[in-house]
Amino acid sequence: MLLLLLFAAASSASAAIVRLKDGGRIEGTVVSATEREIVVRTSRGPRRVDTALILSIEYGTPPPPPVVGVGAAPLDASPPYDEKNLLSLGLGLAAPLSSVDFGPIGGGSANNGDLGPLIGFRYLRSVTKRFAAGLDFEYFHRGGTVSPGLLPRANASVFGDNLSFLGIGRWHMIDHGAVRPYLLAGAGASRSWTRIDAAPIPGFAWTDTNTDETRRLIDDAAWALAGTARLGVDFDWEFAEPAVFSLEAGWTRIERKIYAATARGRDLGLQSVSGRLDLFVLAARWSHRW
């Protein structure tokens, strides 16, 4: 039956609705057909569809034959997902999974910041149907912790910011579909700011001034190598084109660096802190494809 429909389409251009096995559909004019594929002229340009993906074809009233003159542009030979560029905005959360250590001055350890917001921009260019490469820029803020064990007889707060610049590659697990899972990996550099504040607990005071004000003990920034690995899903709905909505989760690591103490920190015998920063990342992305 499908072959009969294809041969009928090949004989004259016909307005049609092509229903796909994954639930999607393509509306346009069938301009040619073979046993392997059909070509549908849509409002966004020609689309080639593998016949193995077709559930059914519904024909309407055939429109007048298209006018083809000398110098007319040939049909685009690109695959259905032929848009090469993608620019996206991501919004989400980043949760630190690593800690800082005040052991050298008799203290303990605490999380290297708390859950905070993330915003990112990404550019990708398709290399094949499944693989794309590009650049990723992300900023995330680490919220302040409440850490009574980091410094003896004091409440401490660890927080900071990160700005990462990564080269990335993305690989889709399937060629086509309204729902397309993917793997993403990247490597590059990150500028990280780490700050640690502390104040004596009730009943105690700073020994040099006998006061209980909050003091900043660490306030420094450093460049470090960074990498990421993520799993995501593109929701590539026909009605929303050229927009693509995505959900993405994964891990980002920023390698160990040393952050210098302030003058107040050095008064307590603290010279610096060092540590690697691991983060769990969860983000939603809105992308424009062209």
LODREN-771729 format. One record per residue: residue number from 1; residue in one letter; x, y, z of N, C-alpha, C in turn. Coordinates in steps of 0.02 Angstrom, whole numbers, plus 50000, padded with zeros to 5 digits. Each point is the difference from the previous one (the first is absolute). Layout:
NODE  num  residuo  n_x  n_y  n_z  ca_x  ca_y  ca_z  c_x  c_y  c_z
NODE  NUM  a  X  Y  Z  X  Y  Z  X  Y  Z $
...
This chain:
NODE  num  residuo  n_x  n_y  n_z  ca_x  ca_y  ca_z  c_x  c_y  c_z
NODE  1  m  50042  49940  50000  49958  50060  50000  50044  50063  50000 $
NODE  2  l  50053  49999  50041  50044  50058  50002  50033  50012  49933 $
NODE  3  l  50021  49946  49966  50031  50007  49934  49951  50031  49950 $
NODE  4  l  49936  49978  50003  49950  50029  49955  49993  50075  50012 $
NODE  5  l  49999  50020  50064  49995  50071  50017  50060  50038  49974 $
NODE  6  l  50059  49970  50007  50061  50033  49976  50000  50009  49925 $
NODE  7  f  49978  49949  49964  49999  50005  49927  49949  50053  49978 $
NODE  8  a  49943  50004  50037  49950  50051  49984  50029  50069  50012 $
NODE  9  a  50038  50008  50054  50031  50065  50015  50051  50020  49948 $
NODE  10  a  50035  49951  49975  50053  50014  49951  49972  50026  49935 $
NODE  11  s  49937  49981  49984  49972  50018  49935  49981  50074  49996 $
NODE  12  s  49981  50031  50057  49983  50072  50001  50007  50027  50070 $
NODE  13  a  50018  50064  50004  50007  50032  50066  49933  50001  50035 $
NODE  14  s  49998  49979  50064  49937  49995  50037  50008  50029  50069 $
NODE  15  a  49949  50038  50022  49999  50024  50069  49986  49940  50045 $
NODE  16  a  50036  49995  50055  49994  49940  50041  50019  50014  50072 $
NODE  17  i  49978  49955  50044  50023  49998  50070  50036  49934  50009 $
NODE  18  v  50064  50002  50015  50040  49939  50010  50003  49988  50075 $
NODE  19  r  49970  49944  50022  50001  49983  50071  50057  49951  50014 $
NODE  20  l  50041  50016  50051  50059  49961  50016  49986  49950  50056 $
NODE  21  k  50039  49948  50002  49991  49947  50051  50013  50025  50070 $
NODE  22  d  50040  50053  50008  50015  50026  50067  49947  50049  50024 $
NODE  23  g  49946  50010  49962  49946  50045  50020  50003  50068  49967 $
NODE  24  g  50055  50017  49967  50005  50064  49967  49965  50000  49933 $
NODE  25  r  49995  50058  49969  49971  50004  49934  50031  50058  49961 $
NODE  26  i  49998  49994  49935  50028  50051  49955  49945  50019  49950 $
NODE  27  e  49986  50064  49994  49949  50024  49953  50035  50037  49943 $
NODE  28  g  49977  49986  49940  50028  50035  49942  49978  49968  49936 $
NODE  29  t  50041  50007  49949  49986  49973  49934  50051  49946  49983 $
NODE  30  v  49976  49940  49984  50044  49946  49980  50022  50013  49928 $
NODE  31  v  50064  50011  49990  50025  50017  49933  50036  49943  49966 $
NODE  32  s  50022  49949  50038  50030  49941  49969  50001  49944  50051 $
NODE  33  a  50006  49939  49975  50000  49943  50045  50036  49941  49968 $
NODE  34  t  50036  49962  50041  50030  49936  49981  49983  49949  50053 $
NODE  35  e  50024  49939  49990  49987  49949  50050  50035  50016  50066 $
NODE  36  r  50053  50041  49999  50039  50014  50060  49982  50065  50034 $
NODE  37  e  49976  50050  49962  49986  50065  50031  49951  50039  49959 $
NODE  38  i  49968  50050  50033  49959  50048  49964  50027  50069  50015 $
NODE  39  v  49985  50047  49956  50020  50070  50010  49937  50041  50007 $
NODE  40  v  49994  50036  50057  49942  50041  50014  50022  50073  50002 $
NODE  41  r  49966  50042  49960  50014  50071  50003  49956  50031  50054 $
NODE  42  t  50032  50024  50054  49964  50030  50056  50009  50076  50000 $
NODE  43  s  49967  50033  50047  50006  50073  50005  50071  50021  50019 $
NODE  44  r  50040  49953  50027  50068  50015  50021  50052  49972  49951 $
NODE  45  g  49976  49975  49942  50046  49974  49951  49991  49925  49989 $
NODE  46  p  50037  49970  49954  49993  49929  49985  50022  49957  50059 $
NODE  47  r  49965  49944  50009  50018  49952  50052  50001  49930  49969 $
NODE  48  r  50054  49964  50010  50005  49931  49977  49982  49954  50058 $
NODE  49  v  49957  49951  49988  49975  49956  50052  50012  49928  49980 $
NODE  50  d  50034  49962  50041  50012  49929  49989  49933  49963  50005 $
NODE  51  t  49985  49958  49951  49935  49965  50000  49993  49953  50059 $
NODE  52  a  50056  49977  50029  49996  49956  50058  49971  50035  50061 $
NODE  53  l  50001  50068  50000  49974  50038  50056  49927  50019  49992 $
NODE  54  i  49969  49984  49942  49933  50024  49984  49948  49949  50023 $
NODE  55  l  49948  50026  50035  49943  49959  50020  49946  50003  49947 $
NODE  56  s  49985  50059  49976  49948  50008  49948  50009  50066  49965 $
NODE  57  i  49968  50006  49941  49999  50062  49962  49929  50016  49982 $
NODE  58  e  49976  50059  50018  49932  50022  49985  50004  50056  49947 $
NODE  59  y  49969  49987  49942  50003  50048  49945  49938  50044  49999 $
NODE  60  g  50010  50064  49984  49945  50046  49990  49991  50013  49927 $
NODE  61  t  49969  50057  49983  49990  50018  49930  50066  50022  49970 $
NODE  62  p  50022  49969  49945  50065  50020  49972  50000  50073  49978 $
NODE  63  p  50050  50038  50019  50006  50070  49977  50026  50003  49929 $
NODE  64  p  49998  50059  49969  50028  50006  49933  50074  49981  50000 $
NODE  65  p  50024  49974  49945  50071  49980  49996  50044  50060  50014 $
NODE  66  p  50055  49990  50036  50046  50055  50014  50034  50024  49936 $
NODE  67  v  50012  50066  49997  50033  50029  49942  50075  49996  50009 $
NODE  68  v  50033  49969  49953  50072  49993  50003  50029  50033  49939 $
NODE  69  g  50041  50050  50010  50029  50036  49944  50074  49989  49996 $
NODE  70  v  50030  50031  49951  50072  49995  49992  50034  50032  50060 $
NODE  71  g  50047  49966  50029  50037  50027  50057  49965  49988  50066 $
NODE  72  a  49944  49961  50001  49966  49987  50063  50046  49962  50046 $
NODE  73  a  49995  50015  50064  50043  49968  50050  49982  49926  50006 $
NODE  74  p  50048  49955  50002  49986  49929  50008  49977  49986  50071 $
NODE  75  l  49967  49942  50009  49979  49980  50067  50060  49991  50045 $
NODE  76  d  49991  50019  50063  50053  49991  50049  50010  49926  50014 $
NODE  77  a  50060  49975  49993  50014  49929  50010  50017  49984  50072 $
NODE  78  s  49989  50046  50046  50016  49989  50070  49951  49952  50032 $
NODE  79  p  50017  49966  50055  49954  49957  50035  49946  50040  50034 $
NODE  80  p  49947  49968  50029  49945  50037  50031  50023  50051  50051 $
NODE  81  y  50048  49982  50042  50026  50047  50050  50060  50036  49970 $
NODE  82  d  49984  50045  49952  50054  50030  49961  50024  50067  50027 $
NODE  83  e  49970  50026  50053  50024  50063  50028  50068  49988  50033 $
NODE  84  k  50048  50041  49982  50069  49987  50022  50018  50034  50065 $
NODE  85  n  49967  50054  50018  50020  50041  50058  49947  49999  50054 $
NODE  86  l  50024  50002  50062  49955  50001  50057  50029  50045  50054 $
NODE  87  l  49960  50048  50023  50019  50046  50053  49951  49992  50057 $
NODE  88  s  50024  49989  50061  49954  49985  50054  50016  50040  50063 $
NODE  89  l  49947  50009  50040  50003  50031  50066  49981  49947  50051 $
NODE  90  g  50041  49992  50052  49986  49951  50051  49992  50033  50068 $
NODE  91  l  49950  49976  50038  49987  50023  50068  49993  49940  50045 $
NODE  92  g  50033  50001  50058  49995  49942  50043  50032  50011  50068 $
NODE  93  l  50023  49944  50029  50029  50001  50067  50065  49960  49999 $
NODE  94  a  50047  50021  50043  50063  49964  50009  50010  49987  50075 $
NODE  95  a  50015  49938  50018  50009  49980  50070  50071  49975  50011 $
NODE  96  p  50041  50035  50041  50068  49977  50014  50000  49933  50037 $
NODE  97  l  50046  49955  49980  50006  49934  50030  50066  49991  50036 $
NODE  98  s  50042  50052  50003  50067  49994  50030  50004  50046  50061 $
NODE  99  s  50058  50001  50033  50006  50036  50063  50066  50038  50004 $
NODE  100  v  50005  50046  50048  50062  50034  50017  50021  49978  50071 $
NODE  101  d  50065  50005  50015  50026  49971  50062  50041  50053  50037 $
NODE  102  f  49984  50010  50065  50039  50045  50043  50042  49960  50049 $
NODE  103  g  50017  49939  49983  50040  49958  50044  50066  50031  50022 $
NODE  104  p  50036  50036  49957  50065  50029  50021  49996  50047  50060 $
NODE  105  i  49942  50029  50013  49995  50045  50059  49954  49971  50053 $
NODE  106  g  49992  49934  49998  49961  49966  50052  49925  50000  49987 $
NODE  107  g  49980  50017  49940  49929  50000  49983  49978  49936  49968 $
NODE  108  g  49941  50003  49969  49973  49941  49967  49990  50013  49926 $
NODE  109  s  49948  49970  49971  49986  50009  49930  49927  50020  49991 $
NODE  110  a  49985  50028  49942  49932  50021  49984  49989  49997  49925 $
NODE  111  n  49937  49996  49979  49985  50001  49929  50027  50064  49968 $
NODE  112  n  50025  49992  49939  50027  50057  49963  49943  50039  49967 $
NODE  113  g  49957  50029  50042  49943  50037  49976  49937  49957  50002 $
NODE  114  d  49943  50032  49985  49935  49967  50001  49966  50008  49933 $
NODE  115  l  49940  49970  49994  49961  50002  49938  49991  50072  49977 $
NODE  116  g  50010  50011  49935  49994  50068  49973  49977  50000  49927 $
NODE  117  p  49982  50058  49973  49974  50005  49932  50054  49993  49947 $
NODE  118  l  49979  49980  49941  50045  49992  49942  49967  50032  49940 $
NODE  119  i  50041  50034  49959  49978  50026  49936  50055  49987  49949 $
NODE  120  g  49980  49980  49940  50051  49984  49950  49977  50014  49929 $
NODE  121  f  50049  50009  49956  49989  50009  49929  50041  49949  49962 $
NODE  122  r  49972  49973  49947  50033  49947  49963  49989  50009  49926 $
NODE  123  y  50054  49987  49962  49995  49999  49927  50025  49932  49975 $
NODE  124  l  49961  49969  49956  50018  49936  49971  49991  50003  49924 $
NODE  125  r  50045  49965  49965  49993  49993  49928  50002  49926  49983 $
NODE  126  s  49951  49977  49962  49996  49930  49983  50056  49980  49952 $
NODE  127  v  50030  49943  50015  50051  49970  49956  49969  49943  49961 $
NODE  128  t  49960  49958  50034  49961  49947  49968  49929  50004  50028 $
NODE  129  k  49957  49952  49981  49931  49999  50026  50000  49996  50076 $
NODE  130  r  50048  49963  50028  50000  49988  50072  50050  50042  50039 $
NODE  131  f  50055  50019  49969  50053  50033  50038  50004  50074  49984 $
NODE  132  a  50010  50040  50053  50010  50072  49993  50054  50023  50048 $
NODE  133  a  50035  50053  49983  50054  50027  50042  49992  50075  50006 $
NODE  134  g  50026  50027  50055  49993  50072  50010  50030  50024  50065 $
NODE  135  l  49972  50055  50027  50026  50033  50059  49944  50007  50052 $
NODE  136  d  50020  49999  50064  49953  50007  50055  50027  50049  50051 $
NODE  137  f  49959  50049  50020  50019  50049  50051  49948  49995  50056 $
NODE  138  e  50024  49989  50061  49954  49993  50056  50024  50039  50061 $
NODE  139  y  49952  50031  50034  50013  50033  50064  49956  49968  50052 $
NODE  140  f  50029  49983  50058  49958  49976  50055  50027  50028  50066 $
NODE  141  h  49952  50014  50044  50016  50028  50065  49991  49946  50053 $
NODE  142  r  50051  49992  50043  49996  49953  50056  49973  50037  50060 $
NODE  143  g  49942  49979  50024  49971  50032  50059  50042  49989  50062 $
NODE  144  g  49987  50038  50052  50039  49995  50062  49978  49942  50044 $
NODE  145  t  50048  49964  50026  49986  49946  50047  49996  50028  50071 $
NODE  146  v  49974  49961  50045  50003  50014  50072  50040  49944  50031 $
NODE  147  s  50063  50014  50019  50048  49948  50019  50030  50014  50068 $
NODE  148  p  49969  49975  50054  50028  50011  50067  50064  49961  50013 $
NODE  149  g  50014  49949  49959  50059  49958  50014  50062  50020  49962 $
NODE  150  l  49996  50050  49956  50058  50017  49959  50054  50035  50041 $
NODE  151  l  49980  50046  50045  50047  50037  50041  49979  49992  50073 $
NODE  152  p  50047  49984  50045  49981  49989  50071  49965  50061  50029 $
NODE  153  r  49943  49987  50035  49962  50051  50036  49977  50058  49955 $
NODE  154  a  49985  49983  49937  49976  50051  49953  49952  49968  49949 $
NODE  155  n  49956  50041  49975  49957  49980  49944  50030  50028  49935 $
NODE  156  a  50009  49956  49952  50032  50021  49937  49951  49991  49942 $
NODE  157  s  50011  50039  49948  49961  49995  49939  50046  49999  49940 $
NODE  158  v  49992  49948  49958  50041  49993  49940  49956  50013  49939 $
NODE  159  f  50021  50043  49955  49960  50015  49940  50047  50024  49945 $
NODE  160  g  49973  50011  49941  50043  50022  49945  49963  50000  49933 $
NODE  161  d  50039  50011  49947  49973  50004  49932  50047  49963  49953 $
NODE  162  n  49973  49979  49944  50040  49967  49948  49977  50022  49931 $
NODE  163  l  50048  50011  49956  49986  50015  49931  50042  49953  49958 $
NODE  164  s  49968  49957  49961  50036  49949  49962  49994  50012  49925 $
NODE  165  f  50053  49982  49964  50004  50006  49928  50023  49932  49974 $
NODE  166  l  49955  49964  49965  50014  49931  49981  49989  49990  49925 $
NODE  167  g  50043  49959  49970  49986  49973  49934  49962  49935  50010 $
NODE  168  i  49945  49990  49963  49957  49942  50013  49984  49961  49937 $
NODE  169  g  49980  49937  50010  49974  49958  49947  49936  49967  50024 $
NODE  170  r  49951  49996  49956  49935  49969  50018  49984  49945  49950 $
NODE  171  w  49978  49942  50025  49984  49943  49957  49929  49977  50015 $
NODE  172  h  49955  50005  49950  49932  49975  50007  50000  49924  49992 $
NODE  173  m  49960  49966  50041  49997  49927  49997  49958  49974  49942 $
NODE  174  i  49955  50042  49974  49959  49981  49942  50001  50057  49949 $
NODE  175  d  49986  49982  49936  50002  50050  49947  49940  50047  50002 $
NODE  176  h  49940  49971  50009  49939  50039  49994  49955  49987  50059 $
NODE  177  g  49949  50042  50008  49950  49988  50051  49982  50063  50038 $
NODE  178  a  49940  50000  50029  49979  50056  50040  50037  50003  50067 $
NODE  179  v  50025  49942  50023  50039  49997  50062  50066  49968  49983 $
NODE  180  r  50055  50038  50009  50066  49977  49978  50050  50006  50057 $
NODE  181  p  50017  49945  50034  50051  50002  50053  50070  50012  49972 $
NODE  182  y  50042  50031  50041  50068  50014  49977  50049  49996  50058 $
NODE  183  l  50064  49991  49981  50056  50004  50047  50041  50061  49981 $
NODE  184  l  50026  50036  50051  50040  50060  49989  50061  49998  50044 $
NODE  185  a  50057  50019  49973  50062  50004  50038  50039  50062  49978 $
NODE  186  g  50039  50028  50047  50038  50060  49983  50060  50009  50046 $
NODE  187  a  50046  50041  49978  50060  50016  50039  50021  50071  49985 $
NODE  188  g  50031  50032  50050  50023  50069  49991  50027  50029  50064 $
NODE  189  a  49981  50061  50016  50027  50035  50059  49943  50033  50038 $
NODE  190  s  50013  50014  50064  49951  50033  50042  50034  50052  50044 $
NODE  191  r  49968  50056  50008  50021  50051  50048  49957  49992  50062 $
NODE  192  s  50031  49984  50057  49963  49984  50061  50017  50050  50055 $
NODE  193  w  49948  50025  50033  50007  50044  50058  49977  49961  50062 $
NODE  194  t  50042  50000  50052  49982  49968  50063  50006  50050  50057 $
NODE  195  r  49947  50002  50041  49999  50047  50057  49977  49961  50061 $
NODE  196  i  50032  50014  50057  49981  49969  50064  49995  50054  50053 $
NODE  197  d  49941  50006  50030  49988  50047  50055  49992  49960  50065 $
NODE  198  a  50016  50031  50056  49991  49967  50065  49985  50051  50054 $
NODE  199  a  49962  49977  50050  49983  50042  50058  49999  49955  50061 $
NODE  200  p  50023  50024  50059  49999  49959  50060  49929  49978  50019 $
NODE  201  i  49994  49940  50028  49935  49978  50024  49982  50038  50063 $
NODE  202  p  49937  50003  50019  49980  50037  50060  50040  49979  50062 $
NODE  203  g  50024  50050  50036  50040  49986  50060  50075  50004  49987 $
NODE  204  f  50021  50008  49937  50071  50005  49982  50011  50063  49960 $
NODE  205  a  50065  50021  49996  50018  50061  49963  50069  49990  49970 $
NODE  206  w  50016  50043  49951  50067  50000  49972  50050  50021  50054 $
NODE  207  t  50054  49963  50006  50047  50013  50055  50037  50066  49992 $
NODE  208  d  50009  50025  49939  50039  50061  49991  49960  50064  50015 $
NODE  209  t  49933  49996  49992  49959  50060  50010  49944  49991  50051 $
NODE  210  n  49990  49938  50021  49946  49983  50046  49931  50020  49971 $
NODE  211  t  49994  49993  49933  49937  50015  49965  49976  49937  49965 $
NODE  212  d  49939  50003  49975  49971  49941  49968  49976  50013  49928 $
NODE  213  e  50030  50050  49966  49979  50016  49932  50019  49944  49951 $
NODE  214  t  49966  50001  49943  50016  49952  49946  50063  50023  49963 $
NODE  215  r  50047  49954  49990  50062  50016  49966  50008  49955  49938 $
NODE  216  r  50028  50029  49948  50014  49961  49940  50071  49972  50006 $
NODE  217  l  50004  49933  49997  50064  49966  50009  50031  49980  49933 $
NODE  218  i  49959  49984  49950  50024  49982  49933  49961  50042  49949 $
NODE  219  d  50037  50031  49954  49967  50038  49946  50049  50002  49942 $
NODE  220  d  49995  49951  49955  50049  49994  49946  49968  49967  49939 $
NODE  221  a  50032  50008  49943  49977  49970  49937  50059  49968  49965 $
NODE  222  a  49985  49948  49960  50053  49965  49964  49971  49967  49938 $
NODE  223  w  50043  49992  49949  49982  49961  49941  50017  49927  50011 $
NODE  224  a  49959  49956  49973  50013  49929  50007  49971  49963  49940 $
NODE  225  l  50027  49940  49987  49972  49957  49947  49931  49976  50022 $
NODE  226  a  49956  49991  49951  49932  49979  50015  49976  49951  49948 $
NODE  227  g  49953  49958  50019  49970  49952  49954  49929  49984  50021 $
NODE  228  t  49961  49974  49953  49931  49983  50015  49978  49939  49960 $
NODE  229  a  49952  49963  50028  49969  49943  49966  49926  50001  50018 $
NODE  230  r  49956  49998  49950  49928  50008  50013  49958  49955  49955 $
NODE  231  l  49940  49986  50025  49949  49963  49963  49940  50045  49992 $
NODE  232  g  49973  50004  49940  49944  50044  49988  49949  49970  49952 $
NODE  233  v  49944  50035  49993  49947  49980  49954  49975  50062  49963 $
NODE  234  d  50000  49998  49933  49970  50052  49959  49928  49982  49985 $
NODE  235  f  49954  50048  50012  49930  49992  49981  49990  50040  49936 $
NODE  236  d  50005  49964  49943  50003  50032  49935  49932  49994  49966 $
NODE  237  w  49951  50038  50025  49932  49996  49975  49992  50040  49936 $
NODE  238  e  49964  49970  49951  49991  50032  49936  49965  50067  50006 $
NODE  239  f  49949  50005  50045  49961  50062  50005  50041  50058  50029 $
NODE  240  a  50056  49984  50035  50039  50052  50033  50060  50023  49957 $
NODE  241  e  50011  49969  49943  50059  50018  49961  49999  50075  49983 $
NODE  242  p  50059  50032  49999  50068  49973  50006  50027  49996  50071 $
NODE  243  a  49956  50003  50051  50022  49997  50069  50006  49928  50022 $
NODE  244  v  50047  49988  50047  50010  49934  50030  50004  50010  50075 $
NODE  245  f  49963  49960  50038  50002  50002  50073  50038  49939  50025 $
NODE  246  s  50044  50009  50050  50042  49946  50025  50002  49999  50076 $
NODE  247  l  50011  49940  50027  50015  49991  50071  50068  49965  50004 $
NODE  248  e  50041  50021  50048  50070  49976  50001  50023  49994  50073 $
NODE  249  a  50035  49946  50015  50028  49989  50066  50069  49970  49993 $
NODE  250  g  50044  50015  50048  50067  49971  49995  50047  50027  50054 $
NODE  251  w  50063  49995  49984  50053  50014  50049  50051  50047  49968 $
NODE  252  t  50024  50047  50041  50054  50045  49979  50055  49998  50053 $
NODE  253  r  50062  49997  49977  50057  49999  50047  50047  50058  49984 $
NODE  254  i  50022  50035  50052  50050  50053  49995  50059  49978  50042 $
NODE  255  e  50058  49995  49970  50058  49970  50033  50024  50041  50060 $
NODE  256  r  50039  49967  50042  50023  50029  50063  50043  50063  49988 $
NODE  257  k  49984  50052  50038  50038  50062  49999  50008  50026  50071 $
NODE  258  i  50047  50047  50010  50013  50029  50066  49970  50070  50002 $
NODE  259  y  49963  50014  50055  49969  50065  50010  50031  50032  50062 $
NODE  260  a  50028  50059  49991  50039  50032  50054  49955  50030  50053 $
NODE  261  a  50027  50001  50061  49964  50029  50057  50006  50076  49999 $
NODE  262  t  49953  50034  50031  50003  50072  50010  50045  50015  50061 $
NODE  263  a  50010  50064  50014  50040  50018  50059  49968  49974  50063 $
NODE  264  r  49933  50002  50004  49965  49973  50058  50010  49925  50007 $
NODE  265  g  50001  49966  49943  50012  49928  50001  50070  49983  50022 $
NODE  266  r  50049  50040  49977  50069  49987  50020  50010  50014  50075 $
NODE  267  d  49961  50045  50028  50005  50012  50072  49982  49938  50040 $
NODE  268  l  49958  49956  49970  49980  49938  50034  50047  49943  49983 $
NODE  269  g  50052  50014  49960  50047  49948  49981  49982  49965  49935 $
NODE  270  l  49950  50025  49964  49978  49969  49938  50035  50034  49941 $
NODE  271  q  50036  49962  49961  50035  50028  49942  49959  49994  49936 $
NODE  272  s  49966  49944  49992  49960  49988  49940  49957  49938  50010 $
NODE  273  v  49954  49989  49954  49964  49937  49996  50005  49975  49928 $
NODE  274  s  49996  49936  49992  50001  49971  49933  49947  49947  49995 $
NODE  275  g  49979  49988  49940  49949  49948  49992  49976  49996  49928 $
NODE  276  r  49976  49941  49984  49968  49988  49935  49926  50014  50009 $
NODE  277  l  49967  50023  49947  49929  50015  50003  49963  49954  49953 $
NODE  278  d  49956  49958  50027  49956  49957  49961  49929  50025  50009 $
NODE  279  l  49962  50002  49945  49932  50026  50002  49952  49954  49963 $
NODE  280  f  49940  49991  50028  49946  49968  49963  49959  50056  49968 $
NODE  281  v  49987  49993  49935  49967  50053  49961  49934  49974  49972 $
NODE  282  l  49948  50040  50008  49934  49985  49970  49975  50063  49966 $
NODE  283  a  49982  49995  49936  49981  50060  49963  49947  49985  49948 $
NODE  284  a  49959  50050  49986  49954  50000  49943  50028  50048  49948 $
NODE  285  r  49993  49981  49936  50029  50041  49947  49948  50014  49947 $
NODE  286  w  50001  50062  49975  49960  50019  49942  50048  50018  49945 $
NODE  287  s  49991  49969  49942  50046  50009  49944  49965  50023  49938 $
NODE  288  h  50035  50037  49959  49977  50022  49934  50045  49967  49948 $
NODE  289  r  49970  49967  49951  50037  49963  49950  49990  50032  49931 $
NODE  290  w  50055  50007  49963  49995  50027  49933  50053  49971  49954 $
